[in-house]
Amino acid sequence: LYLTNINYVFNFLCFSESWLKESNKDLYNIPGYTATHRCRKDRIGGGVSIFTKDHIEFTIREDLSFQKDICESLVTEIDKSVFKKKT
């Protein structure tokens, strides 16, 4: 609802403490974005999510993403051309 009421389109939306599980993560989508999640498997809470605008290609970097007892990360790689300003 918040996103529909502001006059700005974000390329990326990142959330910590998503509390999503493998069993319900596909129920939470934002129109116009591709969702990527890392769900905590061993206990309640935690989890991280990245919503990337549909037109942006990305690769999940499993070699840089991790999940430990006190910290978790989800890393995506995006081509630098996405960040070039239009003239």
C-alpha positions as a Markdown table, in Angstrom:
| # | Residue | x | y | z |
|---|---|---|---|---|
| 1 | Leu | 0.0 | 0.0 | 0.0 |
| 2 | Tyr | 2.8 | 2.4 | 0.9 |
| 3 | Leu | 4.5 | 1.8 | -2.5 |
| 4 | Thr | 1.3 | 2.7 | -4.4 |
| 5 | Asn | 1.0 | 6.0 | -2.6 |
| 6 | Ile | 4.4 | 7.4 | -3.2 |
| 7 | Asn | 5.6 | 9.0 | -6.5 |
| 8 | Tyr | 8.8 | 6.9 | -6.8 |
| 9 | Val | 9.7 | 3.5 | -8.2 |
| 10 | Phe | 12.4 | 1.7 | -6.4 |
| 11 | Asn | 14.6 | -0.8 | -8.4 |
| 12 | Phe | 15.3 | -2.8 | -5.3 |
| 13 | Leu | 13.4 | -3.4 | -2.0 |
| 14 | Cys | 15.4 | -5.2 | 0.7 |
| 15 | Phe | 13.9 | -6.6 | 3.9 |
| 16 | Ser | 15.5 | -8.2 | 7.0 |
| 17 | Glu | 13.5 | -10.1 | 9.6 |
| 18 | Ser | 11.0 | -11.3 | 6.9 |
| 19 | Trp | 9.9 | -14.3 | 9.1 |
| 20 | Leu | 9.1 | -16.2 | 5.9 |
| 21 | Lys | 9.3 | -19.9 | 5.6 |
| 22 | Glu | 9.9 | -22.2 | 2.6 |
| 23 | Ser | 6.2 | -23.2 | 2.9 |
| 24 | Asn | 4.8 | -19.6 | 2.6 |
| 25 | Lys | 7.4 | -17.5 | 0.9 |
| 26 | Asp | 5.6 | -17.7 | -2.5 |
| 27 | Leu | 2.5 | -16.1 | -1.0 |
| 28 | Tyr | 4.3 | -12.7 | -0.5 |
| 29 | Asn | 4.8 | -10.9 | -3.8 |
| 30 | Ile | 4.9 | -7.3 | -4.9 |
| 31 | Pro | 3.6 | -6.7 | -8.4 |
| 32 | Gly | 6.3 | -5.6 | -10.8 |
| 33 | Tyr | 9.1 | -7.2 | -8.7 |
| 34 | Thr | 10.9 | -10.6 | -8.7 |
| 35 | Ala | 11.2 | -11.9 | -5.2 |
| 36 | Thr | 14.3 | -13.7 | -3.8 |
| 37 | His | 14.3 | -15.0 | -0.2 |
| 38 | Arg | 16.6 | -16.7 | 2.2 |
| 39 | Cys | 14.4 | -18.3 | 4.9 |
| 40 | Arg | 15.6 | -19.3 | 8.3 |
| 41 | Lys | 15.1 | -23.1 | 8.6 |
| 42 | Asp | 16.1 | -23.9 | 12.2 |
| 43 | Arg | 13.9 | -21.4 | 14.2 |
| 44 | Ile | 11.2 | -18.8 | 14.1 |
| 45 | Gly | 12.1 | -15.3 | 12.9 |
| 46 | Gly | 15.0 | -14.0 | 10.8 |
| 47 | Gly | 15.1 | -14.3 | 7.0 |
| 48 | Val | 16.0 | -11.8 | 4.4 |
| 49 | Ser | 14.3 | -10.9 | 1.1 |
| 50 | Ile | 15.2 | -8.9 | -1.9 |
| 51 | Phe | 12.6 | -7.7 | -4.4 |
| 52 | Thr | 14.1 | -6.7 | -7.7 |
| 53 | Lys | 12.2 | -4.7 | -10.4 |
| 54 | Asp | 11.1 | -7.2 | -13.1 |
| 55 | His | 13.2 | -5.6 | -15.9 |
| 56 | Ile | 16.5 | -6.0 | -14.0 |
| 57 | Glu | 18.4 | -9.2 | -14.6 |
| 58 | Phe | 20.4 | -10.5 | -11.6 |
| 59 | Thr | 22.2 | -13.6 | -10.4 |
| 60 | Ile | 22.0 | -14.9 | -6.9 |
| 61 | Arg | 25.6 | -15.2 | -5.5 |
| 62 | Glu | 25.4 | -18.3 | -3.4 |
| 63 | Asp | 29.1 | -18.1 | -2.8 |
| 64 | Leu | 28.7 | -14.8 | -0.9 |
| 65 | Ser | 25.3 | -15.5 | 0.7 |
| 66 | Phe | 25.3 | -17.3 | 4.0 |
| 67 | Gln | 23.2 | -18.2 | 7.1 |
| 68 | Lys | 24.7 | -18.5 | 10.5 |
| 69 | Asp | 23.2 | -18.4 | 14.0 |
| 70 | Ile | 23.5 | -14.7 | 14.4 |
| 71 | Cys | 23.7 | -13.4 | 10.9 |
| 72 | Glu | 22.3 | -14.1 | 7.4 |
| 73 | Ser | 22.8 | -12.6 | 4.1 |
| 74 | Leu | 21.4 | -12.8 | 0.5 |
| 75 | Val | 23.6 | -11.3 | -2.2 |
| 76 | Thr | 22.6 | -10.7 | -5.8 |
| 77 | Glu | 24.8 | -9.5 | -8.7 |
| 78 | Ile | 23.5 | -6.9 | -11.1 |
| 79 | Asp | 25.3 | -5.7 | -14.2 |
| 80 | Lys | 26.6 | -2.2 | -13.7 |
| 81 | Ser | 24.8 | -0.9 | -16.8 |
| 82 | Val | 21.6 | -0.9 | -14.7 |
| 83 | Phe | 23.1 | 2.0 | -12.7 |
| 84 | Lys | 24.1 | 4.2 | -15.7 |
| 85 | Lys | 22.2 | 7.5 | -15.8 |
| 86 | Lys | 20.0 | 8.2 | -18.8 |
| 87 | Thr | 21.1 | 11.3 | -20.8 |
